[in-house]
Amino acid sequence: MTWMQRAIIFVAALSPTYLVRFHVLGIPTTIFEILILALAGATCARAMRHAPSYCKKNCEIPRSMMIASALFFFAGCISVFVAPNIYAALGIWRAYIFDAMLFGLIAWLHFESFDEFKYLVIALSVSAAIVALVGVVQKFTGWGIPNPFWRAAATRRVTSIFGYPNAVGLYLELMLPFFVAMTVLIKKYRAWFIGVIITSLFAILFAESSGTIAALAVTAGLFFIAWRRTRWWMVGFGIVCVLVLALSPLRKSFADEFLLQGFSGRLRTQMWKETVVMLKPRWVVGAGLAGYQTRVKPFHVFTWAEIYLYPHNLVLTLWSELGLLGLASFIWIFSLMVVWMVHALQHGFFEQRVWAGSILATLSIIFIHGLVDIPYFKNDFSALFWLLVAMSAFVRYTGRPTHEKK
């Protein structure tokens, strides 16, 4: 591997460093953003000496993805000026669009073989292990949990290094399919990855991130159904689970949590109604970046409840933040990735199929979790999402068996 490839992997593993915030010349920034900009500077310096190879790699970007990504970026730029607070909008644009897309582009320019994928996942597993272990320790000690309600033993929800419980699930859920892939591809590290998977699942359970739990469970079920050897076992297991839930005292708890019939569910559905009403006169441009709280305030019904940063639904959040163009371009990007991975699963060689399956599982998790949360508008998540875009394009168009690499 080149030193640039090592640097990209290092920065990806350090994505949680967005939590370390400070100001440079009065401008707020994070360690993670500085690392991405340092990568960009190094890439520009290398491009001056190796212009033909960089131009060739840029030309290999699938045209459909290039157009969709350009529209997404353009939608973000428009939403800065639509926003009620341009300064706040610029901060969101920089973190979730400019930095994130830049990181994905840098990764694409330097991916050369599936070996980089393996080293990337190994590095991410170390980061995930730290996040998960801190969460597990918090479950038994309450140490470092910022909110007194979450810290109390009776109502404890772990937050790990983050500020709120759902962030634990949002971070770990992106990586779990790739850890599973590594148990298939590399026997040498199988015990390590199984340990990280188990620890991560416990951390997610202790965070009580219902959206993540549901997304992981449904995705696992879909893959077991798709696999011929386990299809009927999974169908039978699903039927048993439904009967147990329907006939047991757990029925009400399940309905409250996963069928949106409880307090949290009613709060979410009301939030979605308010968002739809807010978007009706602004259906093309949305509320603008960082504009949701301001624009939805006149339509807020539950005055005793706070107005959240986003409406806890990925489609409504994208529509509100980036307008109709941003929503449509994101759906296009997402759809391209799904189509590519399905094609790779059907026609690729073994290693290619394993990575395609991992990416497809991650996309399934994002889609399902996106029904009740916002698996994109977060510094680390947005950057890792665009890293996933770069990986998808590589798997579909330029990936070759290791023995055939240049």
C-alpha positions as a Python dict, from the first residue, in 0.01 Angstrom:
ca = {
    (1, 'M'): (0, 0, 0),
    (2, 'T'): (108, 357, -64),
    (3, 'W'): (133, 609, 217),
    (4, 'M'): (-175, 789, 80),
    (5, 'Q'): (-381, 472, 103),
    (6, 'R'): (-263, 425, 462),
    (7, 'A'): (-353, 787, 537),
    (8, 'I'): (-707, 744, 399),
    (9, 'I'): (-759, 431, 608),
    (10, 'F'): (-622, 611, 916),
    (11, 'V'): (-857, 907, 867),
    (12, 'A'): (-1159, 679, 813),
    (13, 'A'): (-1085, 503, 1141),
    (14, 'L'): (-1057, 840, 1314),
    (15, 'S'): (-1395, 968, 1195),
    (16, 'P'): (-1522, 999, 1558),
    (17, 'T'): (-1265, 1276, 1609),
    (18, 'Y'): (-1532, 1514, 1475),
    (19, 'L'): (-1629, 1528, 1843),
    (20, 'V'): (-1313, 1731, 1914),
    (21, 'R'): (-1418, 2082, 1815),
    (22, 'F'): (-1224, 2409, 1817),
    (23, 'H'): (-1186, 2735, 1623),
    (24, 'V'): (-926, 2834, 1367),
    (25, 'L'): (-923, 3207, 1291),
    (26, 'G'): (-1270, 3227, 1442),
    (27, 'I'): (-1405, 2949, 1217),
    (28, 'P'): (-1539, 2639, 1396),
    (29, 'T'): (-1381, 2313, 1285),
    (30, 'T'): (-1300, 1960, 1402),
    (31, 'I'): (-1001, 1730, 1398),
    (32, 'F'): (-1180, 1508, 1146),
    (33, 'E'): (-1232, 1798, 908),
    (34, 'I'): (-866, 1902, 938),
    (35, 'L'): (-760, 1546, 855),
    (36, 'I'): (-982, 1540, 543),
    (37, 'L'): (-845, 1876, 427),
    (38, 'A'): (-490, 1749, 486),
    (39, 'L'): (-571, 1448, 266),
    (40, 'A'): (-709, 1683, 1),
    (41, 'G'): (-391, 1892, 11),
    (42, 'A'): (-172, 1582, -24),
    (43, 'T'): (-389, 1459, -313),
    (44, 'C'): (-352, 1791, -495),
    (45, 'A'): (26, 1782, -445),
    (46, 'R'): (44, 1426, -582),
    (47, 'A'): (-188, 1516, -872),
    (48, 'M'): (61, 1777, -989),
    (49, 'R'): (325, 1505, -1030),
    (50, 'H'): (96, 1224, -1148),
    (51, 'A'): (-165, 1415, -1345),
    (52, 'P'): (-232, 1146, -1612),
    (53, 'S'): (-313, 869, -1361),
    (54, 'Y'): (-542, 1097, -1160),
    (55, 'C'): (-719, 1216, -1475),
    (56, 'K'): (-766, 854, -1583),
    (57, 'K'): (-914, 760, -1244),
    (58, 'N'): (-1149, 1058, -1257),
    (59, 'C'): (-1265, 953, -1601),
    (60, 'E'): (-1347, 607, -1463),
    (61, 'I'): (-1619, 751, -1238),
    (62, 'P'): (-1948, 620, -1383),
    (63, 'R'): (-2123, 904, -1564),
    (64, 'S'): (-2456, 838, -1395),
    (65, 'M'): (-2296, 865, -1051),
    (66, 'M'): (-2105, 1175, -1153),
    (67, 'I'): (-2426, 1351, -1264),
    (68, 'A'): (-2623, 1239, -957),
    (69, 'S'): (-2344, 1350, -722),
    (70, 'A'): (-2311, 1685, -899),
    (71, 'L'): (-2685, 1743, -858),
    (72, 'F'): (-2664, 1653, -489),
    (73, 'F'): (-2376, 1898, -442),
    (74, 'F'): (-2562, 2168, -637),
    (75, 'A'): (-2873, 2112, -423),
    (76, 'G'): (-2660, 2163, -113),
    (77, 'C'): (-2524, 2491, -248),
    (78, 'I'): (-2876, 2617, -325),
    (79, 'S'): (-2996, 2518, 22),
    (80, 'V'): (-2732, 2738, 185),
    (81, 'F'): (-2898, 3047, 38),
    (82, 'V'): (-3250, 2920, 105),
    (83, 'A'): (-3169, 2872, 474),
    (84, 'P'): (-3287, 3124, 735),
    (85, 'N'): (-2933, 3138, 881),
    (86, 'I'): (-2665, 3129, 611),
    (87, 'Y'): (-2378, 3105, 860),
    (88, 'A'): (-2525, 2795, 1026),
    (89, 'A'): (-2613, 2651, 684),
    (90, 'L'): (-2253, 2690, 566),
    (91, 'G'): (-2132, 2486, 862),
    (92, 'I'): (-2372, 2202, 779),
    (93, 'W'): (-2287, 2223, 407),
    (94, 'R'): (-1917, 2204, 479),
    (95, 'A'): (-1943, 1905, 715),
    (96, 'Y'): (-2212, 1690, 553),
    (97, 'I'): (-2168, 1772, 186),
    (98, 'F'): (-1831, 1926, 96),
    (99, 'D'): (-1607, 1737, 341),
    (100, 'A'): (-1801, 1412, 307),
    (101, 'M'): (-1803, 1410, -74),
    (102, 'L'): (-1439, 1520, -82),
    (103, 'F'): (-1343, 1225, 137),
    (104, 'G'): (-1529, 984, -90),
    (105, 'L'): (-1358, 1128, -398),
    (106, 'I'): (-1012, 1102, -238),
    (107, 'A'): (-1077, 740, -149),
    (108, 'W'): (-1193, 663, -504),
    (109, 'L'): (-880, 819, -652),
    (110, 'H'): (-656, 593, -443),
    (111, 'F'): (-840, 260, -438),
    (112, 'E'): (-638, 8, -641),
    (113, 'S'): (-739, -336, -514),
    (114, 'F'): (-956, -515, -263),
    (115, 'D'): (-653, -531, -32),
    (116, 'E'): (-722, -170, 66),
    (117, 'F'): (-1077, -271, 159),
    (118, 'K'): (-942, -535, 398),
    (119, 'Y'): (-701, -297, 569),
    (120, 'L'): (-976, -35, 586),
    (121, 'V'): (-1215, -273, 763),
    (122, 'I'): (-941, -386, 1002),
    (123, 'A'): (-876, -22, 1097),
    (124, 'L'): (-1247, 49, 1134),
    (125, 'S'): (-1284, -258, 1355),
    (126, 'V'): (-1037, -111, 1604),
    (127, 'S'): (-1239, 211, 1616),
    (128, 'A'): (-1564, 15, 1648),
    (129, 'A'): (-1418, -202, 1924),
    (130, 'I'): (-1329, 107, 2128),
    (131, 'V'): (-1674, 260, 2081),
    (132, 'A'): (-1845, -70, 2169),
    (133, 'L'): (-1626, -144, 2472),
    (134, 'V'): (-1685, 200, 2619),
    (135, 'G'): (-2058, 143, 2576),
    (136, 'V'): (-2044, -198, 2748),
    (137, 'V'): (-1847, -52, 3040),
    (138, 'Q'): (-2101, 229, 3070),
    (139, 'K'): (-2384, -23, 3101),
    (140, 'F'): (-2239, -155, 3427),
    (141, 'T'): (-2090, 166, 3566),
    (142, 'G'): (-2285, 462, 3424),
    (143, 'W'): (-1949, 629, 3372),
    (144, 'G'): (-1939, 913, 3117),
    (145, 'I'): (-2310, 914, 3029),
    (146, 'P'): (-2396, 1286, 3003),
    (147, 'N'): (-2772, 1275, 3066),
    (148, 'P'): (-2886, 1196, 3428),
    (149, 'F'): (-3193, 1006, 3300),
    (150, 'W'): (-2981, 783, 3073),
    (151, 'R'): (-2722, 746, 3353),
    (152, 'A'): (-2971, 624, 3614),
    (153, 'A'): (-2950, 247, 3661),
    (154, 'A'): (-3322, 190, 3601),
    (155, 'T'): (-3333, 383, 3273),
    (156, 'R'): (-2973, 347, 3159),
    (157, 'R'): (-2890, 393, 2793),
    (158, 'V'): (-2524, 398, 2698),
    (159, 'T'): (-2378, 674, 2480),
    (160, 'S'): (-2015, 553, 2452),
    (161, 'I'): (-1797, 844, 2332),
    (162, 'F'): (-2095, 1023, 2177),
    (163, 'G'): (-2348, 1261, 2324),
    (164, 'Y'): (-2662, 1052, 2281),
    (165, 'P'): (-2752, 679, 2262),
    (166, 'N'): (-2868, 658, 1899),
    (167, 'A'): (-2524, 775, 1783),
    (168, 'V'): (-2381, 442, 1904),
    (169, 'G'): (-2610, 250, 1669),
    (170, 'L'): (-2561, 494, 1382),
    (171, 'Y'): (-2185, 448, 1398),
    (172, 'L'): (-2164, 72, 1451),
    (173, 'E'): (-2441, -34, 1210),
    (174, 'L'): (-2243, 90, 909),
    (175, 'M'): (-1955, -145, 983),
    (176, 'L'): (-2114, -468, 1104),
    (177, 'P'): (-2177, -614, 754),
    (178, 'F'): (-1810, -558, 667),
    (179, 'F'): (-1697, -730, 985),
    (180, 'V'): (-1909, -1029, 884),
    (181, 'A'): (-1744, -1019, 539),
    (182, 'M'): (-1399, -1031, 696),
    (183, 'T'): (-1486, -1346, 890),
    (184, 'V'): (-1549, -1504, 549),
    (185, 'L'): (-1247, -1362, 368),
    (186, 'I'): (-968, -1380, 628),
    (187, 'K'): (-956, -1677, 865),
    (188, 'K'): (-654, -1532, 1044),
    (189, 'Y'): (-860, -1250, 1202),
    (190, 'R'): (-1190, -1440, 1232),
    (191, 'A'): (-1183, -1457, 1613),
    (192, 'W'): (-1111, -1083, 1636),
    (193, 'F'): (-1399, -986, 1409),
    (194, 'I'): (-1644, -1221, 1581),
    (195, 'G'): (-1546, -1058, 1910),
    (196, 'V'): (-1598, -709, 1767),
    (197, 'I'): (-1936, -810, 1620),
    (198, 'I'): (-2057, -951, 1954),
    (199, 'T'): (-1932, -650, 2151),
    (200, 'S'): (-2090, -411, 1901),
    (201, 'L'): (-2425, -588, 1922),
    (202, 'F'): (-2419, -567, 2301),
    (203, 'A'): (-2336, -194, 2282),
    (204, 'I'): (-2628, -140, 2044),
    (205, 'L'): (-2861, -332, 2275),
    (206, 'F'): (-2739, -135, 2577),
    (207, 'A'): (-2794, 192, 2385),
    (208, 'E'): (-3152, 75, 2323),
    (209, 'S'): (-3136, 208, 1968),
    (210, 'S'): (-3462, 57, 1839),
    (211, 'G'): (-3407, 180, 1483),
    (212, 'T'): (-3066, 13, 1463),
    (213, 'I'): (-3191, -311, 1620),
    (214, 'A'): (-3483, -328, 1376),
    (215, 'A'): (-3262, -245, 1076),
    (216, 'L'): (-3006, -513, 1168),
    (217, 'A'): (-3272, -775, 1239),
    (218, 'V'): (-3469, -715, 918),
    (219, 'T'): (-3154, -699, 705),
    (220, 'A'): (-3023, -1025, 853),
    (221, 'G'): (-3363, -1185, 793),
    (222, 'L'): (-3371, -1071, 430),
    (223, 'F'): (-3024, -1211, 363),
    (224, 'F'): (-3109, -1544, 526),
    (225, 'I'): (-3424, -1563, 314),
    (226, 'A'): (-3226, -1477, -1),
    (227, 'W'): (-2976, -1756, 76),
    (228, 'R'): (-3123, -2082, -46),
    (229, 'R'): (-2978, -2297, 233),
    (230, 'T'): (-3143, -2095, 512),
    (231, 'R'): (-3453, -1965, 331),
    (232, 'W'): (-3714, -2198, 477),
    (233, 'W'): (-3550, -2206, 818),
    (234, 'M'): (-3575, -1827, 827),
    (235, 'V'): (-3938, -1828, 712),
    (236, 'G'): (-4022, -2076, 986),
    (237, 'F'): (-3831, -1876, 1245),
    (238, 'G'): (-4015, -1562, 1137),
    (239, 'I'): (-4354, -1730, 1173),
    (240, 'V'): (-4264, -1854, 1522),
    (241, 'C'): (-4148, -1505, 1624),
    (242, 'V'): (-4474, -1350, 1501),
    (243, 'L'): (-4682, -1607, 1692),
    (244, 'V'): (-4479, -1560, 2010),
    (245, 'L'): (-4514, -1182, 1993),
    (246, 'A'): (-4886, -1203, 1916),
    (247, 'L'): (-4963, -1439, 2205),
    (248, 'S'): (-4718, -1320, 2470),
    (249, 'P'): (-4718, -1022, 2711),
    (250, 'L'): (-4441, -873, 2493),
    (251, 'R'): (-4702, -780, 2232),
    (252, 'K'): (-4776, -436, 2379),
    (253, 'S'): (-4409, -350, 2432),
    (254, 'F'): (-4331, -451, 2074),
    (255, 'A'): (-4623, -247, 1936),
    (256, 'D'): (-4522, 56, 2142),
    (257, 'E'): (-4160, 41, 2030),
    (258, 'F'): (-4165, -85, 1672),
    (259, 'L'): (-4518, -7, 1550),
    (260, 'L'): (-4499, 356, 1671),
    (261, 'Q'): (-4787, 316, 1916),
    (262, 'G'): (-4595, 430, 2223),
    (263, 'F'): (-4490, 775, 2340),
    (264, 'S'): (-4183, 793, 2114),
    (265, 'G'): (-4384, 667, 1815),
    (266, 'R'): (-4662, 921, 1863),
    (267, 'L'): (-4404, 1197, 1896),
    (268, 'R'): (-4240, 1090, 1570),
    (269, 'T'): (-4565, 1065, 1375),
    (270, 'Q'): (-4669, 1410, 1493),
    (271, 'M'): (-4327, 1542, 1393),
    (272, 'W'): (-4371, 1397, 1045),
    (273, 'K'): (-4715, 1556, 1010),
    (274, 'E'): (-4573, 1895, 1108),
    (275, 'T'): (-4290, 1852, 857),
    (276, 'V'): (-4530, 1770, 573),
    (277, 'V'): (-4741, 2078, 655),
    (278, 'M'): (-4426, 2293, 666),
    (279, 'L'): (-4305, 2157, 330),
    (280, 'K'): (-4632, 2215, 142),
    (281, 'P'): (-4562, 2581, 51),
    (282, 'R'): (-4187, 2506, 19),
    (283, 'W'): (-4201, 2170, -160),
    (284, 'V'): (-3932, 2259, -414),
    (285, 'V'): (-3664, 2430, -201),
    (286, 'G'): (-3741, 2285, 143),
    (287, 'A'): (-3647, 2462, 464),
    (288, 'G'): (-3279, 2505, 375),
    (289, 'L'): (-2976, 2364, 553),
    (290, 'A'): (-3009, 2398, 933),
    (291, 'G'): (-3349, 2557, 872),
    (292, 'Y'): (-3584, 2286, 997),
    (293, 'Q'): (-3628, 2408, 1354),
    (294, 'T'): (-3701, 2765, 1243),
    (295, 'R'): (-3936, 2677, 956),
    (296, 'V'): (-4140, 2414, 1142),
    (297, 'K'): (-4187, 2619, 1460),
    (298, 'P'): (-4517, 2785, 1347),
    (299, 'F'): (-4662, 2438, 1285),
    (300, 'H'): (-4540, 2277, 1609),
    (301, 'V'): (-4834, 2120, 1795),
    (302, 'F'): (-4677, 1948, 2098),
    (303, 'T'): (-4550, 2269, 2256),
    (304, 'W'): (-4432, 2076, 2563),
    (305, 'A'): (-4186, 1882, 2345),
    (306, 'E'): (-3869, 2025, 2198),
    (307, 'I'): (-3831, 2080, 1824),
    (308, 'Y'): (-3560, 1842, 1713),
    (309, 'L'): (-3286, 1930, 1468),
    (310, 'Y'): (-3437, 1701, 1206),
    (311, 'P'): (-3773, 1521, 1159),
    (312, 'H'): (-3636, 1171, 1233),
    (313, 'N'): (-3703, 1036, 885),
    (314, 'L'): (-3437, 1029, 615),
    (315, 'V'): (-3668, 1122, 325),
    (316, 'L'): (-3830, 1413, 511),
    (317, 'T'): (-3493, 1532, 638),
    (318, 'L'): (-3334, 1530, 293),
    (319, 'W'): (-3639, 1708, 151),
    (320, 'S'): (-3634, 1968, 427),
    (321, 'E'): (-3258, 2026, 422),
    (322, 'L'): (-3182, 1997, 50),
    (323, 'G'): (-3514, 2046, -126),
    (324, 'L'): (-3667, 1824, -390),
    (325, 'L'): (-3349, 1819, -601),
    (326, 'G'): (-3141, 1701, -307),
    (327, 'L'): (-3390, 1428, -223),
    (328, 'A'): (-3419, 1310, -584),
    (329, 'S'): (-3040, 1306, -640),
    (330, 'F'): (-2983, 1113, -315),
    (331, 'I'): (-3242, 853, -419),
    (332, 'W'): (-3066, 829, -757),
    (333, 'I'): (-2726, 777, -589),
    (334, 'F'): (-2871, 519, -352),
    (335, 'S'): (-3050, 335, -635),
    (336, 'L'): (-2734, 321, -846),
    (337, 'M'): (-2546, 161, -559),
    (338, 'V'): (-2819, -100, -511),
    (339, 'V'): (-2828, -186, -883),
    (340, 'W'): (-2449, -211, -900),
    (341, 'M'): (-2427, -442, -600),
    (342, 'V'): (-2706, -669, -723),
    (343, 'H'): (-2521, -697, -1056),
    (344, 'A'): (-2193, -776, -877),
    (345, 'L'): (-2368, -1041, -666),
    (346, 'Q'): (-2503, -1208, -979),
    (347, 'H'): (-2199, -1185, -1204),
    (348, 'G'): (-1892, -1117, -989),
    (349, 'F'): (-1614, -1346, -867),
    (350, 'F'): (-1616, -1467, -504),
    (351, 'E'): (-1440, -1176, -333),
    (352, 'Q'): (-1637, -925, -537),
    (353, 'R'): (-1963, -1092, -431),
    (354, 'V'): (-1864, -1082, -64),
    (355, 'W'): (-1796, -708, -75),
    (356, 'A'): (-2110, -645, -281),
    (357, 'G'): (-2316, -834, -25),
    (358, 'S'): (-2165, -627, 257),
    (359, 'I'): (-2240, -300, 82),
    (360, 'L'): (-2593, -414, -5),
    (361, 'A'): (-2654, -510, 359),
    (362, 'T'): (-2531, -169, 473),
    (363, 'L'): (-2763, 4, 225),
    (364, 'S'): (-3052, -206, 356),
    (365, 'I'): (-2967, -98, 712),
    (366, 'I'): (-2955, 268, 607),
    (367, 'F'): (-3290, 238, 428),
    (368, 'I'): (-3470, 65, 716),
    (369, 'H'): (-3318, 282, 989),
    (370, 'G'): (-3395, 587, 775),
    (371, 'L'): (-3766, 525, 825),
    (372, 'V'): (-3739, 644, 1187),
    (373, 'D'): (-3406, 827, 1207),
    (374, 'I'): (-3151, 1021, 1000),
    (375, 'P'): (-2864, 793, 895),
    (376, 'Y'): (-2677, 1060, 700),
    (377, 'F'): (-2676, 1399, 876),
    (378, 'K'): (-2385, 1327, 1108),
    (379, 'N'): (-2018, 1411, 1047),
    (380, 'D'): (-1882, 1058, 1058),
    (381, 'F'): (-2185, 895, 895),
    (382, 'S'): (-2193, 1130, 595),
    (383, 'A'): (-1820, 1083, 528),
    (384, 'L'): (-1844, 705, 562),
    (385, 'F'): (-2150, 708, 333),
    (386, 'W'): (-1950, 869, 53),
    (387, 'L'): (-1668, 625, 124),
    (388, 'L'): (-1935, 357, 67),
    (389, 'V'): (-2024, 522, -266),
    (390, 'A'): (-1660, 503, -375),
    (391, 'M'): (-1639, 138, -266),
    (392, 'S'): (-1958, 58, -460),
    (393, 'A'): (-1822, 206, -782),
    (394, 'F'): (-1493, 20, -736),
    (395, 'V'): (-1666, -314, -671),
    (396, 'R'): (-1887, -277, -978),
    (397, 'Y'): (-1649, -132, -1236),
    (398, 'T'): (-1279, -160, -1152),
    (399, 'G'): (-1238, -438, -897),
    (400, 'R'): (-1037, -739, -1012),
    (401, 'P'): (-929, -1059, -838),
    (402, 'T'): (-621, -1003, -623),
    (403, 'H'): (-405, -1227, -843),
    (404, 'E'): (-493, -1013, -1148),
    (405, 'K'): (-417, -670, -999),
    (406, 'K'): (-157, -456, -1160),
}
